Amino acid sequence: MGRITTTELSWSVKGHRLLDNIEMAVHDGKIVGLLGPNGSGKSTLLRLLAGLRKPDTGTVRYDDTDLSDLGRRAMARRLAVVEQDVSAHHHVNVRQVVELGRTPFRGRFDALTDYDRRIVDEALERTEISDKQHRSWHTLSGGEKQRTQLARALAQEPQEILLDEPTNHLDIRHQLELLDLLTSLDATCVVALHDLNLAARYCDHIVLLDHGEVAASGPPEDVLTPDLIKRVYGVAVLVDREPATGTLRVTYLGTATRTASTRRPAPR
Ligand SMILES: Nc1ncnc2c1ncn2[C@@H]1O[C@H](COP(=O)(O)OP(=O)(O)OP(=O)(O)O)[C@@H](O)[C@H]1O
């Protein structure tokens, strides 16, 4: 398990600040939810955390090491990324996609070891995609592709996982299973989500983004408040606790006037 810390992280495109002064600390084994309206910067932040974009200012640290000092292979051995738009895998089956998760641990021409195969089997089982392991990638449904990508990530045996809206193609059972699975892992997770109730139920901590800035950061009960949700999303909500489980519950009452942000809108 690893710790992820960002300090004064900023990123711009053509003079427009898309992320501004992001301060975030994700502790070992915790699940941090990235929330925020469309275009608020969730995917961009995940890309910076993954080292796929270089920040203009600020740092990303994994444990005590600056991301820029971690080599690509060292990163691939500890960090798994489950992206929103799953990349196309041509002429490969599900199992071969999941086997890619073992690449950082193998030499270029090395065959899979028994250990590799066992880890791949387990990843396929935990994501309930074993029965489709010989199916061609391009024949999968959106949810099956998403579960295969998660299996590839698990096959990496990562210390940290970054997930960009991993539930968006999943039916409700698989949404709950995916988040239960993340909870059961020995890994630190940062997950971009749109569903406030799933975030309330599964996240230890929430970072709420608005126009590339942190509007609020803290435990779900501090961030998922009617005032903040109205201000950031422009939606009136009722927040209470579900009587049987005591879980925080957000009920959408309707759209409301969104408090004007001081931020400039991102470029179109
Ligand atoms: N390379 C780029 N060039 C210009 N604008 C960009 C670029 N990358 C991201 N943006 C803009 O930055 C803003 C944040 O985008 P991002 O994809 O991070 O938002 P998001 O919170 O993940 O949104 P969604 O919920 O819709 O997935 C958007 O307005 C987007 O259009």
The ligand as a MOL file (V3000), in Angstrom:
LIG
                    3D

  0  0  0     0  0            999 V3000
M  V30 BEGIN CTAB
M  V30 COUNTS 31 33 0 0 0
M  V30 BEGIN ATOM
M  V30 1 N -5.6360 18.7690 -23.6050 0
M  V30 2 C -6.6290 19.6250 -23.3300 0
M  V30 3 N -6.8060 20.7370 -24.0590 0
M  V30 4 C -7.7940 21.6300 -23.7720 0
M  V30 5 N -8.6830 21.4400 -22.7790 0
M  V30 6 C -8.5570 20.3340 -22.0420 0
M  V30 7 C -7.5380 19.3690 -22.2620 0
M  V30 8 N -7.6860 18.3800 -21.3580 0
M  V30 9 C -8.7520 18.7120 -20.5920 0
M  V30 10 N -9.2740 19.8830 -21.0160 0
M  V30 11 C -10.4260 20.5850 -20.4230 0
M  V30 12 O -10.2000 20.6210 -19.0330 0
M  V30 13 C -11.4360 20.5330 -18.3430 0
M  V30 14 C -11.3730 19.3770 -17.3530 0
M  V30 15 O -11.4530 18.1700 -18.0870 0
M  V30 16 P -11.5160 16.7460 -17.3730 0
M  V30 17 O -11.6420 15.7120 -18.4440 0
M  V30 18 O -10.3830 16.6430 -16.4400 0
M  V30 19 O -12.8770 16.8910 -16.5500 0
M  V30 20 P -13.6860 15.7890 -15.7370 0
M  V30 21 O -13.9750 16.3810 -14.4100 0
M  V30 22 O -12.9770 14.4790 -15.7740 0
M  V30 23 O -15.0180 15.7320 -16.5810 0
M  V30 24 P -16.1050 14.5450 -16.8570 0
M  V30 25 O -16.8900 14.4140 -15.5990 0
M  V30 26 O -16.9190 15.1440 -17.9580 0
M  V30 27 O -15.3690 13.3070 -17.2640 0
M  V30 28 C -12.5220 20.3600 -19.3980 0
M  V30 29 O -13.1270 21.6040 -19.6400 0
M  V30 30 C -11.7440 19.8720 -20.6090 0
M  V30 31 O -12.3830 20.2650 -21.8000 0
M  V30 END ATOM
M  V30 BEGIN BOND
M  V30 1 1 1 2
M  V30 2 1 2 3
M  V30 3 2 2 7
M  V30 4 2 3 4
M  V30 5 1 4 5
M  V30 6 2 5 6
M  V30 7 1 6 7
M  V30 8 1 6 10
M  V30 9 1 7 8
M  V30 10 2 8 9
M  V30 11 1 9 10
M  V30 12 1 10 11
M  V30 13 1 11 12
M  V30 14 1 11 30
M  V30 15 1 12 13
M  V30 16 1 13 14
M  V30 17 1 13 28
M  V30 18 1 14 15
M  V30 19 1 15 16
M  V30 20 2 16 17
M  V30 21 1 16 18
M  V30 22 1 16 19
M  V30 23 1 19 20
M  V30 24 2 20 21
M  V30 25 1 20 22
M  V30 26 1 20 23
M  V30 27 1 23 24
M  V30 28 2 24 25
M  V30 29 1 24 26
M  V30 30 1 24 27
M  V30 31 1 28 29
M  V30 32 1 28 30
M  V30 33 1 30 31
M  V30 END BOND
M  V30 END CTAB
M  END
